């Protein structure tokens, strides 16, 4: 009996030591009764300066990611286009962006997928200086206008000009980062620019009545997406599932706590909560994936190829670049 006693005692001691080490280092698993708690995975989120990802902001600030077993560290970028670049260079595991940068990335041959859309919006706008003689869209002719190629506001610019009977060659179009646009417009170096919130707000705040905003309205409706590399998604399906569960909880939180959502948006964008409140209803915050999104990608790709904005020879099947599995498994009604 004695040898067996010492054998069992020794095994028990070794087992307890292993458990304490595992728990201390937060690797492997920890036993609670008959449950296993797996390691918390850490993901870097490339966060654009925009109002589209409010659900992600809420999940970050309210701890919903951690509650679902994934730690998400935000890293700020001035645009969704730059956020996707961070994912492509493995500096982030997920990014959020409007659909246009994602569409361009696919046309360029990158293997990224959308795991969910988190808002629909009218965020793309143009802001002009009235004291430069611009009081209506036709006054843009001959003016110096800034845009950031590859963004949803750039796509909106082409649609807007076409609707007004204008062509890009009718004006001087220059490429700028949004933060530079604000400074240049206020300084008077440019006459107008196409961008999204909060970059429109920043210039409006400085120029006041000297400025005028042209809205997207029925010209363009955008979608904010969550983008990951396909390879990462295939290798980490459980992490994707946890991200989506956190976002669904954030959606409920945002719907039930409007004022708190405005505070969170203010913190992440630099806009005042009052200013955000005035445009908040331009956004519909929902986690979903549907055929309308795929059709929007197709429409934008047709424009990009036909207008020679993209060098791609043909459109891909965008449905193959949407990862339906996780959201469909969690809530099939969100996938249509």
Buried (B, 14 or more C-beta within 10 A) or exposed (E): EEEEEEEEEEEEEEEEEEBEEBBEEEEBEBEEEEEEEEEBBEBBBBBBBBBBBBBBBBBBBBEBBBEBBBEBEBEEBBBBBBBBBBBBEEEBBBBBBBBBBBBBBBBEEBEBBBBBBBBBBBBBBBBBBEEBEBEEBEBBBEBBBBBBEBBBBBBBBBBBBBEBEBEBEBBEBBEBBBBBBBBBBBEEBBBBBBBBBBBBBBBBBBBEEBBBEBBBEEBBBBBBBBBBBBEBBEEBBEBBBBBBBBBBBBBEBBEEBEEBBBBBBBEBBEBBBEBBBEBBEBBEBBBBBEEBBBEBBBEBBEBBBEEEBBEBEEBBEBEEBBBBEBBEEBEEEBBE
